[in-house]
Amino acid sequence: SEQGEAERCLVIHPHIKTPGTRERDPSARLEEIIGLALAIGVKVAHADILTLSRIKPSTLIGKGSLESIAAVIAGDIPCNRELGGEGGNVGIDIVVIDATLTPIQQRNLERELDCKVIDRTGLILEIFGDRARTREGRLQVELAALTYQRSRLVRSWTHLERQRGGAGFMGGPGETQIETDRRQIDSRLTRLRRDIKEVKRTRDLHREARRRTPYPIVALVGYTNAGKSTLFNRLTNANVDAQDMLFATLDPTMRGIDLSSGRSLILSDTVGFISDLPHELVTAFHATLEEVTEADIVIHVRDAAHPDTRAQKNDVLKVLTSLGLSDNGDYKGKKFVEVLNKIDAIDPEDLEALKNKAEHAGAQVVCVSALTGEGCPMLLDTIDALLAQSTSTHAIDVDSHDGATLSWLY
């Protein structure tokens, strides 16, 4: 909360065992959801992994697990974070569940725990709503949030009672509060889609202008907190906000770079991807993500030192597949460079194994440390070489008085 002390939060990662699938490390997933919770300015008082054998349709998690969560909220079980390590009732304000909850599950959990419950989608939308700075970003976030909110209009509060309509028996039953809310949301969604369509048209005009000024576009993509903005700053000498925080960048930024060959290009920093990215956000941010589809070169920045770096790569490829840039987990149609970032924080043997695996998959791989600058000149040389493949040099002799030919050439 903006006024007074920050709200205290309890974070749960439900780990559902799925036989025959390669699962992500639950500890890494818990750390990620804690990072997401911290990104909205709450204090995480307790965090835990709940291993589930099956999903309970009404509440997602079973009765025993619910009772243990309720005991932490009541202060009967000591919190496991520094904030509440001494035990006692620390006053939990929010419970964050690292899963996508149905509206019914969310309502039932709030009733059972007598506490506000947010799922992974709601948490990511909250962060995006807090971070969006440009008008375009705010429009896209509001569209995603209202699309999500519309599905949450379930009969859970007393104000959703049926309103009276008309007079006496002549009047119909009236419009329910749910119908009123839904109608208002639908009206706002229509306006937002119209406004975003206008934003898309403006972006198309900007792209058309850039095509006439033949600077190639190079787009940075990658998992959130992989170091894209730090690398962007390192390559362009810009001062884009780069923090050790999930979703520090939402609004795309572009800067020009002059390469050693004399070529110039435009580098674009984009929003980070994340596992289980809400489909509402992917749809809403399509206008922004189109910058990636239009790019001449796509640089996939990976956090090489992260324990789940391979799973993070797959999550990014899923989003790229939805944009038509990846197929069956492979890059396609574009000139891709895979950048293994944070090499200053990884064992050389592990780095070599990662590099070999990426090269075996057909990607051009460059190892860098955006923090120290190591490998960045090699990355720029790789980009230069890729751009050179689509150009050729010609020597043409023209008489100095042949103004028409010179004008045509220019």
C-alpha positions in Angstrom: 0.0 0.0 0.0 1.2 3.5 -0.7 0.1 4.9 2.6 1.7 3.6 5.8 3.5 0.3 6.1 3.7 -2.2 3.2 1.3 -5.0 3.1 2.5 -8.4 4.3 2.3 -11.3 1.9 2.2 -15.1 2.1 3.6 -16.8 -1.1 2.7 -20.4 -2.1 4.1 -22.3 -5.0 1.9 -25.4 -5.7 4.2 -28.0 -7.1 2.0 -30.5 -9.1 3.9 -33.7 -10.0 3.3 -34.6 -13.6 4.8 -38.0 -14.6 6.8 -38.2 -17.8 7.5 -34.4 -18.1 10.7 -32.5 -17.4 9.7 -30.3 -14.5 11.2 -27.0 -13.5 13.0 -26.7 -10.2 10.3 -25.8 -7.6 12.8 -23.8 -5.5 13.6 -21.6 -8.5 9.9 -21.2 -9.2 9.3 -20.2 -5.6 12.1 -17.6 -5.8 10.6 -16.2 -9.0 7.1 -15.8 -7.5 8.7 -14.1 -4.4 10.5 -11.7 -6.8 7.2 -11.0 -8.5 5.6 -10.3 -5.2 8.4 -8.0 -4.1 8.1 -6.1 -7.4 4.6 -4.8 -6.3 6.1 -3.4 -3.0 4.8 -5.9 -0.5 6.8 -7.6 2.3 7.0 -11.4 2.0 6.5 -12.8 5.5 6.2 -16.5 4.5 6.9 -18.6 1.4 6.4 -22.3 0.9 6.2 -25.0 -1.7 3.2 -27.2 -1.5 3.5 -30.6 -3.3 0.2 -31.7 -4.7 -0.6 -35.2 -6.0 -3.7 -33.8 -7.8 -5.7 -30.6 -8.3 -8.8 -30.0 -6.2 -11.3 -28.3 -8.6 -12.9 -26.1 -6.0 -9.8 -24.7 -4.3 -6.8 -26.1 -6.3 -5.1 -27.2 -3.1 -6.4 -29.8 -0.6 -8.0 -29.4 2.8 -4.8 -30.2 4.8 -2.7 -27.7 2.9 -5.4 -25.0 3.3 -5.4 -25.6 7.1 -1.6 -25.2 7.3 -1.9 -21.9 5.3 -4.7 -20.7 7.6 -2.5 -21.6 10.6 0.3 -19.3 9.3 -2.2 -16.5 8.7 -3.6 -16.9 12.2 -0.1 -16.8 13.7 -0.3 -20.4 15.0 2.7 -21.4 12.9 5.8 -19.1 12.8 6.6 -17.4 9.5 9.8 -18.6 7.8 11.0 -15.3 6.6 13.0 -12.7 8.5 10.0 -10.4 8.7 8.1 -12.9 10.8 10.8 -15.3 12.0 9.9 -14.8 15.6 6.5 -16.3 15.2 3.2 -14.8 16.4 0.6 -13.2 14.3 2.3 -10.9 11.8 -1.0 -9.9 10.1 -0.9 -11.4 6.6 -2.8 -9.1 4.2 -2.4 -11.0 0.9 -1.9 -14.6 -0.2 -0.2 -15.1 -3.5 -0.7 -18.5 -5.3 1.8 -19.3 -8.0 -0.8 -20.8 -10.3 -3.7 -19.6 -12.6 -6.8 -19.8 -10.5 -10.3 -20.0 -11.9 -12.7 -17.3 -10.6 -14.5 -20.0 -8.4 -11.2 -21.2 -6.9 -10.1 -17.7 -6.1 -13.5 -16.9 -4.4 -13.5 -20.2 -2.5 -9.9 -19.6 -1.3 -10.7 -16.1 -0.1 -13.7 -17.5 1.9 -11.7 -20.4 3.4 -8.7 -18.2 4.3 -10.6 -15.0 5.1 -7.8 -13.1 3.2 -7.3 -11.5 -0.2 -6.0 -14.0 -2.7 -4.1 -13.2 -5.9 -3.0 -15.7 -8.5 0.0 -15.5 -10.8 -1.9 -13.8 -13.6 -3.3 -11.1 -11.3 0.1 -10.5 -9.8 1.8 -10.0 -13.2 -1.0 -7.7 -14.3 -0.5 -5.7 -11.0 3.2 -5.3 -11.8 2.5 -4.2 -15.4 -0.1 -1.7 -14.2 2.4 -0.2 -11.7 5.3 0.0 -14.2 3.6 1.2 -17.5 4.7 4.8 -18.1 3.8 5.6 -21.7 0.2 6.1 -22.8 0.5 3.0 -25.1 1.8 0.9 -22.2 -1.1 2.0 -19.9 -3.7 1.3 -22.6 -2.3 -2.2 -23.2 -2.1 -3.0 -19.5 -5.7 -1.8 -18.9 -7.0 -3.9 -21.8 -5.3 -7.0 -20.3 -6.5 -6.2 -16.8 -10.1 -5.6 -17.8 -10.2 -8.8 -19.9 -9.0 -10.7 -16.8 -11.3 -8.8 -14.5 -14.4 -9.6 -16.7 -13.9 -13.3 -16.2 -13.8 -12.7 -12.4 -17.3 -11.3 -12.2 -18.6 -14.2 -10.0 -21.4 -13.8 -7.4 -19.1 -13.4 -4.4 -20.1 -10.2 -2.6 -23.4 -8.9 -1.2 -23.5 -5.9 -3.5 -24.2 -8.3 -6.4 -27.8 -8.7 -5.3 -30.5 -8.3 -8.0 -31.6 -4.7 -8.5 -35.3 -3.8 -8.7 -36.5 -2.6 -12.1 -39.7 -0.9 -13.2 -42.7 -0.3 -11.0 -44.9 -3.0 -9.5 -45.6 -6.2 -11.5 -45.1 -4.3 -14.8 -41.4 -4.0 -14.3 -39.0 -6.8 -15.2 -36.6 -8.3 -12.6 -34.1 -5.6 -13.4 -30.4 -5.8 -14.3 -28.2 -7.7 -12.0 -25.1 -6.0 -10.6 -23.0 -8.5 -12.5 -24.7 -7.6 -15.8 -24.1 -3.8 -15.0 -20.4 -4.4 -14.3 -20.0 -6.6 -17.4 -21.7 -4.0 -19.6 -19.5 -1.2 -18.3 -16.3 -3.3 -18.8 -17.4 -4.3 -22.3 -17.9 -0.6 -23.2 -14.5 0.3 -21.8 -12.9 -2.7 -23.7 -14.4 -1.5 -26.9 -12.9 2.0 -26.4 -9.5 0.6 -25.4 -9.3 -1.7 -28.5 -10.1 1.3 -30.7 -7.4 3.4 -29.0 -4.8 0.5 -29.3 -5.8 0.2 -33.0 -4.8 3.8 -33.3 -1.5 3.2 -31.5 -0.9 0.3 -33.9 -1.5 2.6 -36.9 1.0 5.1 -35.4 3.6 2.4 -34.9 3.1 1.2 -38.5 3.7 4.8 -39.7 6.9 5.0 -37.6 8.1 1.7 -39.0 7.3 2.9 -42.6 9.4 6.0 -41.9 12.2 3.9 -40.6 12.1 1.7 -43.7 12.6 4.8 -45.8 15.6 5.6 -43.7 17.3 2.2 -44.2 18.6 1.5 -40.7 18.3 -2.1 -39.8 16.4 -2.9 -36.6 18.0 -5.2 -33.9 15.6 -6.3 -31.2 16.6 -7.6 -27.7 14.3 -10.3 -26.4 14.6 -12.7 -23.4 13.2 -13.8 -20.1 12.6 -11.1 -17.5 15.6 -10.1 -15.5 18.0 -11.7 -18.0 20.0 -8.5 -18.3 18.5 -7.0 -21.5 18.4 -3.4 -20.3 21.9 -3.6 -18.8 23.2 -4.9 -22.2 21.2 -2.2 -24.0 22.9 0.4 -21.9 26.3 -1.1 -22.4 25.9 -1.2 -26.2 24.3 2.2 -26.6 25.7 4.2 -23.7 22.1 4.9 -22.7 20.7 5.2 -19.2 17.6 3.0 -19.5 16.3 1.9 -16.0 18.0 -1.4 -15.4 17.4 -3.1 -12.0 17.8 -6.5 -10.5 14.0 -6.8 -10.6 11.4 -8.7 -12.6 9.7 -6.6 -15.3 11.9 -3.4 -14.7 11.3 -2.6 -18.4 7.8 -2.4 -19.9 7.9 0.4 -22.5 10.1 -0.3 -25.5 13.1 1.9 -26.0 15.1 2.5 -29.2 18.6 3.9 -29.6 21.0 4.2 -32.6 24.4 2.5 -32.7 27.3 3.1 -35.1 29.3 0.0 -35.9 33.0 -0.1 -36.6 32.3 -0.9 -40.3 30.5 2.4 -40.6 27.0 0.9 -40.6 24.3 2.3 -38.3 21.5 0.3 -36.7 18.6 0.9 -34.3 18.7 -1.3 -31.2 15.3 -2.0 -29.5 14.9 -3.0 -25.8 11.6 -4.9 -25.3 9.5 -6.2 -22.4 10.7 -9.4 -20.8 8.9 -12.7 -21.1 8.0 -15.1 -18.3 6.7 -18.6 -17.8 2.9 -18.8 -17.9 2.7 -15.3 -19.3 -1.0 -14.4 -19.1 -2.5 -14.7 -22.6 -4.4 -11.4 -22.0 -1.0 -9.7 -21.8 0.4 -11.4 -24.9 -2.7 -10.2 -26.8 -2.6 -6.7 -25.4 1.1 -6.2 -26.0 0.9 -7.4 -29.6 1.4 -3.8 -30.9 4.7 -3.6 -28.9 5.8 -7.2 -29.8 5.4 -6.4 -33.5 8.6 -4.4 -33.2 10.3 -7.8 -32.7 8.6 -9.4 -35.7 9.7 -6.5 -37.9 13.4 -6.6 -36.7 16.2 -7.6 -39.1 18.1 -9.4 -36.3 16.7 -10.8 -33.0 19.1 -11.1 -30.1 17.8 -13.6 -27.5 19.5 -12.6 -24.2 19.7 -15.5 -21.7 20.7 -15.5 -18.0 23.4 -18.2 -18.3 23.9 -18.2 -14.5 20.3 -19.0 -13.7 19.6 -22.6 -12.6 16.5 -22.7 -14.8 18.1 -21.1 -17.9 17.1 -23.9 -20.2 13.5 -23.8 -19.1 13.6 -20.0 -19.5 14.8 -20.3 -23.1 11.8 -22.6 -23.8 9.4 -20.1 -22.3 10.8 -17.4 -24.6 10.6 -19.6 -27.6 6.9 -20.3 -26.8 6.2 -16.5 -27.0 8.3 -16.2 -30.2 6.2 -19.1 -31.6 3.0 -17.2 -30.9 4.6 -14.3 -32.9 5.6 -16.7 -35.8 9.3 -16.4 -35.1 9.9 -19.9 -33.7 8.8 -23.4 -34.8 9.0 -26.5 -32.6 11.5 -24.8 -30.3 13.8 -23.7 -33.0 14.4 -20.2 -34.4 13.1 -19.7 -37.9 13.1 -17.2 -40.7 15.1 -14.5 -38.8 18.7 -13.9 -38.1 18.9 -14.9 -34.5 21.9 -14.4 -32.1 21.7 -16.2 -28.8 23.6 -14.2 -26.1 24.6 -16.1 -23.0 24.7 -13.2 -20.4 26.2 -13.0 -16.9 29.2 -15.1 -17.7 31.0 -13.4 -14.8 28.7 -15.4 -12.5 28.9 -18.9 -14.0 31.5 -21.7 -13.9 33.5 -21.9 -17.3 32.7 -25.6 -17.7 28.9 -25.0 -17.3 29.2 -22.1 -19.8 30.9 -24.3 -22.3 28.2 -27.0 -22.0 25.5 -24.3 -22.5 27.3 -22.9 -25.5 27.8 -26.2 -27.2 24.1 -27.2 -26.7 22.9 -23.8 -28.2 25.3 -24.1 -31.2 24.2 -27.7 -31.7 20.6 -26.3 -32.1 21.8 -24.1 -34.9 22.0 -20.7 -33.1 24.8 -18.2 -33.4 26.1 -17.9 -29.8 28.0 -15.1 -28.1 29.0 -15.1 -24.5 28.9 -11.7 -22.7 28.8 -10.0 -19.4 26.6 -6.9 -19.7 27.8 -5.8 -16.3 31.6 -5.9 -17.1 31.4 -5.4 -20.9 33.2 -8.7 -21.6 32.2 -10.1 -25.0 30.2 -7.0 -26.1 32.7 -6.0 -28.9 32.4 -9.6 -30.2 28.6 -9.3 -30.1 28.7 -6.1 -32.2 31.1 -7.7 -34.7 28.6 -10.7 -35.0 25.7 -8.3 -35.7 27.9 -6.4 -38.2 28.8 -9.7 -40.0 25.1 -10.7 -40.1 24.0 -7.4 -41.6 26.8 -7.6 -44.1 25.3 -10.8 -45.5 22.4 -8.9 -46.9 24.4 -6.1 -48.4 27.0 -5.8 -51.2 29.5 -3.1 -52.0 29.7 -1.6 -55.5 32.2 0.9 -57.0 30.6 3.2 -59.6 32.4 5.9 -61.6 30.2 8.9 -62.3 31.3 12.2 -64.1 31.1 15.1 -61.7 28.9 17.0 -64.1 26.4 14.2 -64.4 24.0 15.6 -61.8 21.0 13.4 -62.8 22.9 10.2 -62.1 24.4 11.5 -58.9 20.9 12.6 -57.7 19.5 9.1 -58.6 22.3 7.4 -56.7 21.7 9.5 -53.6 
